[in-house]
Amino acid sequence: MCKNEDIPDKEYLVYLYISETYRVFRDRLIDDKDRLKFSEMSHQLLEDHLSLDWNLEDFTNTIFGDFETNEKKYVKLSSSNELIPRLDELLNVYNTDAPSVMNLVFFEDCI
């Protein structure tokens, strides 16, 4: 969903890759111990094979989506604290036209 012109460099591509693998695999793990182990293993593999020197914490909560702006581009999203007001706004727009109202509370794991 991310177009080539929206990937400015190698680091951004790694953010995208980590985000997608975390969403597919890491999010299914049941406890913090397992999630940390997965993160450490992926970190080590990327450092070994891509010659990247990066901090694990920089990638742990990285997410991509197409709903932060009205451009509908699949891009790296802001932090959860900055993103929650946008999600609340989109929920209000949805609830205005929806046959049934959704009452949601957004938090980091939900996003």
N, C-alpha and C positions, 0 to 999 in steps of 0.2 A: 504494500500500500504506500510505501515511501518511494517517491520518485528520485531518480539519480540526481537531478538538479537540486534536490533538497538535502543532499548529503555532501556537506562541504569538505570533509576530511576524514581520515582514518579513525580518529578518535570518536567522531560522531557516529560512524558506522558501528564501532564497538558498543557505544551506548545503545544503539538500536538492537544489535544482536543480543546484548545482555538483557535488555528489557523484554524482548520476545522469549528468550529461553527461560527467564525467570517467570514470566506469566504462564508459560506452558508447563514447566516442570517444578520450579521452586514453590510456586503458590499452592501446589497440591500437597506439599509436605506438612506434617501435622504439628511439629513443634519447632521452637527457635533453635534448638540444637541441630536438628536436621537441616534447617534452612541455612544456618551458619556454615555447616559442613559443605553444602552444595555451593554456597557463595565462595568459600575458600578454594574449593576444587576448580571451579570455573575461573577464578582469579589466577590460579597457578597455571592452568592450561593456556590462558590467553597471554600471560607474561612469557611463558616458555615458547609458544609458537608464533606470536606476533611481535615479539620483542618490545612489548609495551611496559612502561613503568607507571603504574597507576595505583591509586588507593582504593581499596575495596569499598570503603564507605561512600566514595563518590558515585558508585554505580548501584548501590543496594536499593535505593528507592527511585530509580530512574524509570519513568513511564512515558510512553508515546501514545498519541491519540490525535483525533481530528476535530475535537470539540472545544479547544481553548479559544480559538478565534473563529471568525465567520468565513475564513478562506477555505476551510475544509481540507487542509493539508495535513497529512500524517506526519507530525513533528514531535520533537522532545517537548514535554509539557513542563510547566513551572512546578514548583514545590506544591505539596498538598494544601498548605495554608493559603497560597495564592490562587489555587485552582478551585477551592470549595465555593467561593462566591460565584464563579462562572457556572459551576454545576447547579447551584441553587437557582440561578437565573434561567438556565435551560429547563430545569424542572418546573419552574413557574410557567414558562412558555408552554411546555407540554401539558400541564394541568389546566391551562386556560382553554385548550381545544379538545382535551381528552374526554371520552364518555365517563371515565372513572378517574378519580384523583389519586395520585400516588403520594404518600407521605413518607419521604425518605430522609434519612440523616446521613450525610456524607462524612466519612472519616478515612484515614489513610489506607487501611486494608480494603475498604469498600472501593476506593478509587482504583 
